[in-house]
């Protein structure tokens, strides 16, 4: 959710800046500051927004992937942990303080005042969300751990070079540990009283099992989704057949070990949690459900 909010803010600002500029606050003619002072402070604020946006993106290898950025963590996944949640909280608190300490809101032009208010909303929303971080469903009938990583590899992780292919293999290797971290997250949420309703489980268990359906998990001509995707991408590379064969053997090994064991553990946990789930499908079932709903 945090990443979605951050996507919305710059998109809104871009649309605002590209449209016809209509004043939404007091006319600048009434501003006690000179046009030069207003422009300087507004430029300073917008440069700060750009910098903090880049810092936020840099915290998420997967977000970089969606933006087409390849750098040293192109082979990694976003971390799922209490430490990562605390790091996010610290970032938003720091970003909020930076904005308030370094920018004089009254000196901003009208468009930048809108940007500043949206920036405050973005930061405060994520700060408030920290208290409810365990009131979520990391797996659900629409998206989640059971399908997110597979979809990312197929749709987002481009293989345009031999190095990209090696990064693909490293991400396959990282799927198992990330799934185990996701299971720990599911356990923390359950301890807080947040268990998905019973109808969710048939969908997510099916999706999780589908990842390990086909070769190399079972013999036959049908390829598993990840193996088939990697094979197609590797075949398009301008590299030797020997390197291609080595890459495919590497994929097979990682699928049979890290990926296979990770999804097996996820399915086992979900099958157990399914037995503990209820038919209640609203947040009112949470210990602080009404308060969470109001949030």
C-alpha positions in Angstrom: 0.0 0.0 0.0 2.8 2.4 0.9 4.4 2.0 -2.6 1.0 2.7 -4.2 0.5 5.9 -2.3 3.9 7.1 -3.4 3.2 6.3 -7.0 0.0 8.4 -6.8 1.7 11.6 -5.5 4.2 12.2 -8.3 1.6 11.2 -10.9 -0.9 13.7 -9.5 1.8 16.4 -9.4 2.8 15.7 -13.0 -0.8 16.0 -14.2 -1.2 19.2 -12.2 2.0 20.7 -13.7 1.0 19.7 -17.3 -2.5 21.2 -17.1 -3.7 24.8 -17.2 -2.4 26.4 -14.0 -5.3 27.9 -12.0 -4.7 29.5 -8.6 -6.2 27.5 -5.8 -5.2 29.7 -2.9 -4.6 33.4 -2.3 -3.5 35.3 -5.4 0.3 35.8 -5.5 -0.4 39.5 -5.8 -1.4 39.3 -2.2 1.8 37.5 -1.2 4.1 39.6 1.0 7.1 38.0 -0.6 8.6 39.0 -3.9 8.3 36.9 -7.0 12.0 36.1 -6.7 11.6 34.8 -3.1 8.6 32.7 -4.0 10.3 31.2 -7.0 13.5 30.4 -5.0 11.6 28.7 -2.2 9.3 26.8 -4.6 12.3 25.6 -6.6 14.0 24.5 -3.4 10.9 22.6 -2.3 10.4 20.8 -5.6 14.1 19.8 -5.6 13.5 18.4 -2.1 10.5 16.4 -3.3 12.5 14.9 -6.2 15.4 14.0 -3.9 13.1 12.3 -1.3 11.2 10.5 -4.0 14.5 9.1 -5.3 15.5 8.1 -1.8 12.2 6.2 -1.4 12.6 4.4 -4.7 16.2 3.5 -3.7 14.8 1.6 -0.7 12.8 -0.8 -3.0 14.6 -3.1 -5.5 11.2 -4.1 -6.9 10.0 -0.6 -7.3 13.1 0.1 -9.3 12.2 -2.8 -11.5 8.8 -1.3 -12.2 10.5 2.0 -13.1 13.0 0.2 -15.4 16.0 1.0 -13.2 18.9 -1.5 -13.2 21.6 -1.1 -10.6 23.5 -3.1 -8.0 20.3 -4.5 -6.3 18.7 -5.6 -9.6 19.1 -9.2 -8.2 17.2 -8.6 -4.9 13.7 -8.5 -3.5 12.1 -6.0 -1.2 12.7 -7.1 2.4 9.8 -8.4 4.5 10.7 -7.9 8.2 10.2 -5.9 11.3 13.5 -4.1 10.6 12.3 -3.1 7.2 9.0 -1.7 8.7 11.0 0.3 11.2 13.3 1.6 8.4 10.2 2.7 6.5 8.8 4.5 9.5 12.2 6.2 10.2 12.3 7.4 6.5 8.8 8.9 6.6 9.4 10.7 9.9 12.7 12.0 8.7 11.2 13.2 5.4 8.4 15.0 7.2 10.8 16.7 9.5 13.1 17.7 6.6 10.2 19.3 4.8 8.9 21.2 7.8 12.4 22.4 8.9 13.8 23.4 5.5 10.8 24.8 3.7 8.8 28.0 4.4 5.3 27.0 3.3 4.2 30.7 3.1 6.8 31.5 0.5 5.7 28.8 -1.9 3.7 29.4 -5.1 0.2 27.9 -5.3 1.1 24.7 -7.2 4.0 23.9 -4.8 1.7 24.4 -1.8 -0.5 21.7 -3.2 2.6 19.5 -3.6 3.7 20.3 -0.1 0.3 19.3 1.3 0.3 16.0 -0.7 3.8 15.3 0.5 2.6 15.8 4.1 -0.3 13.5 3.6 1.9 10.9 2.0 4.4 10.9 5.0 1.7 11.1 7.7 -0.3 8.3 6.1 2.7 6.0 6.1 3.6 7.0 9.7 0.1 6.2 10.8 0.1 3.0 8.9 2.9 1.6 11.0 0.6 1.1 13.9 -1.6 -1.1 11.7 1.1 -2.9 9.8 -0.2 -6.3 11.1 -3.8 -5.7 10.1 -3.3 -6.8 6.5 -3.6 -9.9 4.4 -0.3 -10.6 2.7 -2.1 -13.3 0.8 -5.6 -12.8 -0.7 -7.7 -13.8 -3.6 -6.4 -11.0 -5.9 -2.6 -10.7 -5.1 0.0 -11.6 -2.5 3.0 -13.8 -1.7 1.5 -16.7 -3.7 1.6 -14.8 -7.0 3.5 -11.5 -6.6 7.0 -12.7 -7.2 6.2 -15.0 -10.1 4.3 -12.1 -11.8 7.2 -9.8 -11.2 9.8 -12.1 -12.7 7.6 -12.8 -15.8 6.4 -9.2 -16.4 9.0 -6.9 -14.9 12.4 -8.6 -14.7 13.8 -8.1 -18.2 16.7 -10.2 -19.5 18.5 -8.1 -22.0 22.0 -9.4 -21.2 23.9 -12.3 -19.7 24.2 -10.2 -16.5 20.4 -9.8 -16.4 20.0 -13.5 -16.7 22.4 -14.1 -13.7 20.3 -11.5 -11.7 17.2 -13.6 -12.6 18.9 -16.7 -11.1 19.8 -14.8 -8.0 16.2 -13.6 -7.6 15.0 -17.2 -8.0 17.5 -18.1 -5.2 16.0 -15.4 -3.1 12.4 -16.5 -3.5 12.7 -19.2 -0.9 14.0 -17.0 1.9 11.5 -14.3 1.0 8.6 -16.8 1.2 9.8 -17.9 4.6 10.0 -14.2 5.7 6.4 -13.9 4.4 5.3 -16.8 6.5 6.7 -15.1 9.5 4.8 -12.0 8.6 1.6 -14.1 8.3 2.3 -15.5 11.8 2.7 -12.0 13.2 -0.5 -10.9 11.6 -2.4 -13.9 13.0 -1.0 -13.2 16.5 -2.5 -9.7 16.1 -5.8 -11.2 15.1 -5.7 -10.7 11.4 -6.4 -14.0 9.6 -8.0 -13.9 6.1 -11.6 -15.2 5.8 -12.0 -18.8 4.9 -13.1 -18.2 1.3 -9.6 -16.8 0.4 -7.6 -19.9 1.1 -8.8 -22.1 -1.8 -7.7 -19.4 -4.2 -4.3 -18.6 -2.7 -3.4 -22.3 -2.2 -4.3 -23.0 -5.8 -2.1 -20.1 -7.0 0.8 -21.2 -4.8 0.6 -24.8 -6.1 0.5 -23.6 -9.7 3.9 -22.0 -9.4 5.4 -25.5 -8.9 3.4 -27.2 -11.6 5.2 -28.3 -14.7 8.9 -29.0 -15.5 11.3 -29.2 -13.6 8.9 -30.0 -10.8 7.2 -32.8 -12.7 8.4 -34.6 -15.8 6.7 -33.9 -19.1 6.5 -31.4 -21.9 4.6 -28.8 -19.9 7.0 -26.1 -18.4 6.4 -24.4 -15.1 5.7 -20.7 -15.5 9.1 -19.5 -14.2 11.1 -22.1 -16.1 9.2 -21.3 -19.3 9.7 -17.6 -18.9 13.4 -17.8 -18.2 13.9 -20.2 -21.1 12.2 -17.9 -23.5 14.2 -14.9 -22.3 17.5 -16.7 -22.4 16.9 -18.1 -25.9 16.7 -14.5 -27.2 20.1 -13.6 -25.8 23.1 -13.3 -28.2 25.3 -15.6 -26.2 26.8 -19.0 -26.7 24.8 -22.2 -26.5 27.1 -23.3 -23.7 26.2 -20.3 -21.6 22.5 -20.7 -22.4 22.7 -24.4 -21.2 24.5 -23.3 -18.0 21.9 -20.7 -17.3 19.0 -23.2 -17.8 20.7 -25.7 -15.5 21.1 -22.9 -12.9 17.4 -22.1 -13.2 16.4 -25.8 -12.8 18.5 -26.1 -9.7 17.1 -23.0 -8.0 13.5 -23.9 -8.9 13.9 -27.4 -7.4 15.5 -26.1 -4.2 14.8 -22.5 -3.1 11.6 -21.9 -5.1 10.1 -25.4 -4.6 10.8 -25.6 -0.9 9.6 -22.1 -0.3 6.3 -22.6 -2.0 5.9 -26.0 -0.3 6.3 -24.3 3.1 3.8 -21.6 2.1 1.2 -24.1 1.1 1.6 -26.1 4.3 1.2 -23.0 6.4 -1.8 -21.8 4.5 -3.5 -25.2 4.7 -3.0 -25.1 8.5 -4.2 -21.5 8.7 -7.3 -22.4 6.6 -8.4 -24.7 9.4 -8.2 -21.8 11.9 -9.9 -19.3 9.6 -13.6 -18.3 10.0 -16.3 -17.1 7.7 -16.1 -13.6 9.1 -15.0 -11.4 6.2 -14.9 -7.9 7.7 -12.3 -6.0 9.7 -14.8 -5.8 12.6 -13.5 -9.2 13.6 -10.1 -7.7 14.4 -9.4 -6.9 18.1 -9.4 -3.2 17.2 -11.5 -3.5 14.1 -13.7 -0.4 14.5 -10.6 1.8 15.2 -8.8 0.2 12.2 -11.9 0.8 9.9 -12.0 4.4 10.9 -8.3 4.8 10.2 
